[in-house]
């Protein structure tokens, strides 16, 4: 469909509107009389629709392409299908971004409707119209044209201002009580409140086990993972460290099939994830991203509720209760009505954690979740993750925070050039590294 759509768009955007109207109105006049009677205006409307469709299609395409790729990735991680992600998240965001352009196009179509008038003129009427134009030049009587201009202005000007008002409201959003993002001190207070309400070290999650066997993955001719083998026991924290480009994030994305491996297998509680539907797998394996990937036109509460109401089909009242409980656990009960733009980076990351927890997964994957945060906010997010580990959540964490890996991890995995070079306890990895590559890496980062 891409090539026919491209041809259609190029043709009807390239032709002047009057040429398209005359070609369709006069070239298909006989068919038009048989279908619509003597009036030529239905053919004119068809011509305007073809012109508008070409422009509107391009506007929608640019709007959808302007939505960050991470939005669809977040939808997939929440076990939405491609269609659900487009319908619920991507298309609404794209339409909001191009709303002014769509209205401009509509106004242009309204004005172009005047061109259809020429289809209804007989040869004698066109001569009279030309004589009238000549007389207007001689006498200066422009009242018919001025009246037509006022008529169009009465349609287009109020519409323009109304849409500008709606666009401003959509861009502003509902930020909730207060103004702006919280300071580091406020976040510390929120996290202390969350810690006081936490369950403590008692297990509370249904922990899953992951086994990776001979896993390989490539982007084109570039081999990113090369025969990776890894065991993640239930209720444990595995930290994956290594230089940039070593395949850490790709391994994580293979674990919930955001990318598909080329060879090998991954077992979740003994069952191959490659035999599962991706949406079913992602209900059991959650993911938190480096850049949060929150839905910007949803509040914190709505971000957490969305997968519960749309994927798990929970009643809104039940989903709201779960979402509020998860936000309370991460210290954001007071900011549930704020949109992401009104939250700091640390708060957005905690909303992302709450969103993943709301699906009640067996495993959560964390992909460098502190690398986009200010230094004063890193500790709070790491403490939250450590608390999840103490409560028995199976976690695979890609991180550059060596102190966190030493303090929290049950297993540390060092990767380089798509392979696991060394794996073991934090004491083994940090105090007694065996490989020369790991020794050089630790010497550079510690």
C-alpha positions in Angstrom: 0.0 0.0 0.0 2.9 2.4 0.5 3.7 2.9 -3.2 0.0 3.6 -4.3 -0.4 6.0 -1.3 2.9 7.8 -2.3 1.7 8.1 -5.9 -1.7 9.4 -4.9 -0.2 11.9 -2.5 2.4 13.2 -5.0 -0.2 13.7 -7.8 -2.9 15.5 -5.8 -0.5 17.6 -3.8 1.4 18.6 -7.0 -1.6 19.6 -9.1 -3.2 23.1 -8.6 -6.6 22.8 -7.0 -8.4 24.4 -9.9 -6.8 22.0 -12.4 -7.9 19.0 -10.4 -11.4 20.4 -10.0 -11.8 21.1 -13.8 -10.2 17.7 -14.8 -12.7 15.7 -12.6 -15.6 18.1 -13.1 -15.4 18.2 -16.9 -13.5 15.0 -17.7 -16.1 12.9 -15.8 -19.1 15.1 -16.6 -21.1 12.4 -18.3 -20.6 9.9 -15.5 -21.5 12.7 -13.0 -24.8 13.4 -14.8 -25.7 9.7 -14.7 -24.8 9.4 -11.0 -25.8 12.7 -9.5 -28.0 14.4 -12.1 -27.3 17.7 -13.8 -25.6 19.4 -10.9 -21.8 19.5 -11.3 -21.2 20.2 -7.6 -21.0 16.5 -6.4 -18.0 16.1 -8.7 -16.5 19.2 -7.3 -16.8 17.9 -3.8 -15.1 14.6 -4.9 -12.3 16.6 -6.4 -11.9 18.7 -3.2 -12.0 15.5 -1.1 -9.2 13.9 -3.2 -7.0 17.1 -2.7 -7.7 17.3 1.0 -7.1 13.6 1.5 -3.6 13.9 0.0 -2.7 16.8 2.3 -4.4 15.3 5.4 -2.6 12.0 4.9 0.8 13.8 4.9 -0.2 15.7 8.0 -1.2 12.6 9.9 2.0 10.8 8.7 4.2 13.6 10.1 2.2 13.7 13.3 2.6 10.0 13.9 6.3 10.0 13.0 6.9 12.8 15.5 5.8 10.6 18.4 8.9 9.2 20.1 9.7 5.6 19.3 9.9 4.9 23.1 6.1 5.4 23.3 5.4 2.4 21.2 8.1 0.4 23.0 6.4 1.2 26.3 3.1 0.1 24.9 4.7 -3.2 23.8 6.3 -3.7 27.2 2.9 -3.3 28.8 1.7 -6.2 26.6 -0.3 -4.0 24.3 -0.6 -5.2 20.7 0.6 -2.9 17.9 -3.0 -1.9 17.1 -3.8 -1.1 20.7 -0.6 1.0 21.0 -1.4 3.0 17.9 -5.1 3.5 18.9 -4.6 4.3 22.6 -1.3 6.2 22.6 0.5 7.0 19.3 -2.4 8.3 17.2 -4.0 10.5 19.9 -0.5 12.1 20.5 0.1 12.6 16.8 -3.3 14.2 16.3 -2.8 16.6 19.2 0.6 17.6 17.7 -0.9 18.4 14.2 -4.2 19.8 15.3 -3.3 23.4 14.1 -2.1 22.0 10.7 -5.3 20.0 10.3 -7.5 23.1 11.0 -5.4 25.1 8.5 -6.0 22.4 6.0 -9.8 22.5 6.7 -9.8 26.3 6.3 -8.0 25.9 3.0 -10.6 23.4 1.9 -13.4 25.8 2.8 -11.8 28.6 0.8 -11.1 26.2 -2.2 -14.8 25.4 -2.3 -15.3 28.7 -4.1 -13.5 27.2 -7.1 -16.2 24.6 -7.5 -18.5 27.5 -8.6 -16.9 27.6 -12.0 -18.0 24.0 -12.7 -21.6 25.2 -12.6 -21.1 28.0 -15.2 -22.3 27.6 -18.8 -20.3 29.3 -21.5 -22.8 32.2 -21.6 -22.6 32.5 -17.8 -18.8 32.6 -17.9 -19.0 35.5 -20.4 -21.4 37.3 -18.1 -19.1 36.7 -15.2 -16.2 38.2 -17.2 -18.2 41.2 -18.1 -19.1 41.7 -14.4 -15.4 41.5 -13.5 -14.6 44.2 -16.1 -17.4 46.4 -14.7 -16.1 46.0 -11.2 -12.7 47.3 -12.3 -14.3 50.3 -14.1 -16.8 51.3 -11.4 -14.9 50.1 -8.3 -18.0 48.2 -7.1 -16.6 45.3 -5.2 -19.6 44.6 -2.9 -20.2 41.0 -4.2 -16.6 40.1 -3.6 -16.6 41.8 -0.2 -19.8 40.0 0.8 -18.3 36.7 -0.1 -15.1 37.5 1.8 -17.1 38.4 4.9 -19.0 35.1 4.6 -15.8 33.1 4.6 -14.3 35.1 7.4 -17.3 34.4 9.6 -16.6 30.7 9.1 -12.8 30.6 9.4 -11.8 33.2 12.0 -14.0 31.8 14.9 -12.9 28.3 14.0 -9.2 29.3 14.1 -9.4 30.9 17.5 -11.4 28.0 18.9 -8.9 25.5 17.8 -6.0 27.6 19.1 -7.7 27.6 22.5 -8.2 23.9 22.4 -4.6 23.4 21.3 -3.3 25.6 24.2 -5.3 23.6 26.7 -4.0 20.3 25.4 -0.4 21.5 25.5 -0.8 22.9 29.0 -2.4 19.7 30.3 -3.6 19.2 33.8 -0.5 19.4 36.1 -2.4 19.0 39.3 -1.8 21.0 42.5 1.4 22.8 42.9 3.7 24.1 40.2 6.6 22.5 38.4 8.7 19.5 39.4 9.8 18.8 42.9 13.2 19.6 44.2 15.7 17.0 45.4 14.7 17.7 49.0 11.1 17.1 48.3 11.9 13.8 46.6 13.9 12.7 49.6 10.9 13.3 51.8 8.7 11.4 49.4 11.0 8.4 49.4 11.2 8.4 53.2 7.5 8.3 53.3 7.4 5.4 50.9 10.0 3.5 52.9 7.9 3.9 56.1 4.9 2.3 54.3 6.9 -0.5 52.6 6.4 -4.0 53.6 10.0 -4.4 54.5 12.0 -7.5 53.6 9.0 -9.9 53.6 8.6 -11.6 50.2 5.5 -10.3 48.5 6.0 -11.1 44.8 5.5 -14.2 42.7 9.1 -14.5 41.6 10.0 -16.1 38.3 13.2 -17.8 37.1 14.9 -17.1 33.8 17.4 -19.3 31.9 19.2 -18.0 28.8 20.7 -20.7 26.5 23.1 -20.0 23.7 21.4 -16.7 22.8 22.5 -14.8 19.7 21.1 -11.7 18.2 22.1 -9.5 15.2 21.1 -6.2 13.7 21.7 -6.9 10.0 25.3 -8.1 9.7 26.3 -6.8 13.1 26.3 -9.6 15.8 25.2 -8.0 19.1 24.9 -11.1 21.2 27.1 -14.2 20.7 26.1 -17.4 22.5 25.0 -15.9 25.8 24.2 -18.3 28.7 22.7 -17.0 31.9 20.7 -18.2 34.9 18.6 -15.8 37.0 17.1 -17.6 40.1 13.7 -16.6 41.4 13.7 -13.7 43.9 17.2 -12.6 43.1 18.8 -9.5 41.7 21.1 -9.8 38.7 23.1 -6.7 37.8 24.6 -6.6 34.3 27.6 -4.4 33.9 30.0 -3.7 31.0 31.2 -1.0 28.6 28.8 0.8 26.3 27.9 -1.3 23.2 28.6 -4.6 24.9 25.0 -5.9 24.3 23.6 -5.4 27.8 20.4 -3.5 26.8 19.9 -5.9 23.8 20.1 -8.9 26.1 17.4 -7.2 28.3 15.2 -6.6 25.4 15.5 -10.2 24.3 14.2 -11.3 27.7 10.8 -9.9 27.0 11.0 -10.1 23.2 11.1 -6.4 22.4 13.7 -7.7 20.0 13.8 -11.2 18.7 16.9 -13.4 19.0 18.5 -15.0 16.0 19.4 -18.2 17.8 19.0 -19.9 21.2 16.3 -20.0 23.7 15.0 -18.2 26.9 13.1 -20.1 29.6 10.7 -18.5 32.0 9.9 -21.0 34.8 10.9 -23.8 32.5 8.8 -22.6 29.5 10.3 -21.2 26.3 9.3 -17.6 25.9 9.7 -18.1 22.1 6.6 -20.3 22.2 4.6 -17.7 24.0 2.6 -14.9 22.5 4.7 -11.7 23.1 1.7 -10.0 24.8 1.3 -12.9 27.2 5.0 -12.9 28.0 5.0 -9.2 28.8 2.3 -9.6 31.4 4.8 -11.7 33.3 8.0 -9.8 32.5 7.8 -6.1 33.1 10.3 -3.4 32.0 11.4 0.0 33.1 13.3 2.2 30.6 16.2 4.5 30.7 14.1 7.5 29.5 10.9 6.6 31.4 8.7 6.4 28.3 5.7 7.7 30.3 2.6 8.7 28.2 2.8 12.5 28.3 -0.9 13.2 27.9 -1.8 10.9 30.8 -1.5 11.7 34.5 0.7 9.6 36.8 -2.4 7.7 37.9 -3.7 7.2 34.4 -0.2 5.9 33.3 -0.4 3.2 35.9 -4.1 2.4 35.4 -4.0 2.1 31.6 -2.7 -1.4 31.3 -5.0 -2.6 34.0 -8.1 -1.3 32.3 -7.1 -2.0 28.7 -5.1 -5.2 29.0 -6.3 -6.9 32.2 -9.9 -5.5 31.6 -10.3 -4.5 35.2 -13.2 -2.2 36.3 -11.9 1.3 36.6 -12.6 1.4 40.4 -10.5 -1.7 41.0 -7.7 -0.5 38.7 -7.7 2.9 40.4 -7.3 1.3 43.8 -4.3 -0.8 42.6 -2.7 2.2 40.8 -3.0 4.4 43.9 -1.5 1.7 46.0 1.5 1.3 43.7 2.0 5.1 43.6 1.9 5.2 47.3 4.6 2.5 47.5 6.9 4.7 45.4 6.1 7.8 47.4 4.0 9.6 44.8 0.5 9.5 46.3 0.3 13.3 46.4 1.3 13.7 42.8 -1.0 11.2 41.2 -2.8 13.9 39.2 0.3 15.4 37.7 1.3 14.8 34.1 4.9 13.8 33.4 5.8 17.4 32.4 5.0 18.4 35.9 7.3 15.8 37.5 11.0 15.6 38.0 13.1 12.9 36.3 13.3 10.9 39.5 9.5 11.1 40.0 8.9 10.1 36.4 11.1 7.1 36.9 9.2 6.1 40.0 5.9 6.4 38.1 7.5 4.0 35.5 8.4 1.6 38.3 4.8 1.8 39.7 3.4 1.2 36.2 5.5 -2.0 35.8 4.6 -3.2 39.2 0.8 -2.7 38.6 0.9 -5.6 36.1 2.0 -7.9 38.9 5.0 -9.3 36.9 7.2 -12.2 37.9 10.3 -10.5 36.6 11.2 -6.8 36.1 13.9 -5.6 33.8 15.6 -2.3 34.5 17.5 -0.7 31.6 20.0 1.9 32.9 17.2 3.6 34.8 19.4 6.2 36.6 21.5 7.3 33.7 19.1 10.1 32.7 18.7 11.4 36.3 20.4 14.2 38.1 23.0 12.9 40.6 20.9 13.9 43.7 18.0 11.8 42.4 19.9 8.6 41.7 20.1 7.4 45.2 16.3 7.5 45.7 15.6 5.4 42.7 18.3 2.9 43.6 16.9 2.6 47.1 13.5 1.9 45.7 14.9 -0.8 43.5 16.9 -2.3 46.4 13.6 -2.4 48.4 11.9 -4.3 45.6 14.8 -6.8 45.7 14.4 -7.3 49.5 10.7 -8.0 48.9 11.5 -10.9 46.6 11.1 -9.5 43.1 13.2 -11.2 40.4 15.2 -8.4 38.8 17.6 -8.1 35.9 19.3 -4.7 36.1 21.6 -3.1 33.5 23.5 -0.5 35.4 26.7 1.6 35.6 26.2 2.1 39.3 28.9 -0.2 40.7 28.0 0.7 44.3 24.5 -0.4 43.8 25.6 -3.7 42.1 28.0 -4.5 45.0 25.3 -3.7 47.7 22.1 -5.1 46.2 23.0 -7.8 43.6 22.9 -11.5 44.3 24.7 -12.0 41.0 26.8 -9.7 38.8 27.4 -10.3 35.1 30.1 -8.6 33.1 29.6 -8.4 29.4 31.8 -7.3 26.6 31.4 -7.5 22.8 28.2 -9.5 23.0 29.5 -12.2 25.4 29.4 -12.8 29.1 33.0 -12.6 30.2 32.5 -13.3 33.8 29.6 -13.9 36.3 29.5 -14.4 40.0 28.7 -12.9 43.4 29.5 -9.2 43.9 32.5 -10.2 46.1 33.9 -12.4 43.3 33.4 -9.8 40.6 34.6 -6.7 42.4 37.2 -8.2 44.8 38.6 -11.1 42.9 38.1 -10.6 39.1 39.5 -13.4 37.0 39.6 -12.0 33.5 42.0 -9.3 32.3 39.2 -7.5 30.5 37.1 -7.2 33.7 40.2 -6.0 35.6 40.7 -3.2 33.1 37.0 -2.3 33.2 36.9 -2.1 37.0 40.1 -0.1 37.0 38.5 2.5 34.7 35.2 2.8 36.5 36.1 2.4 40.2 
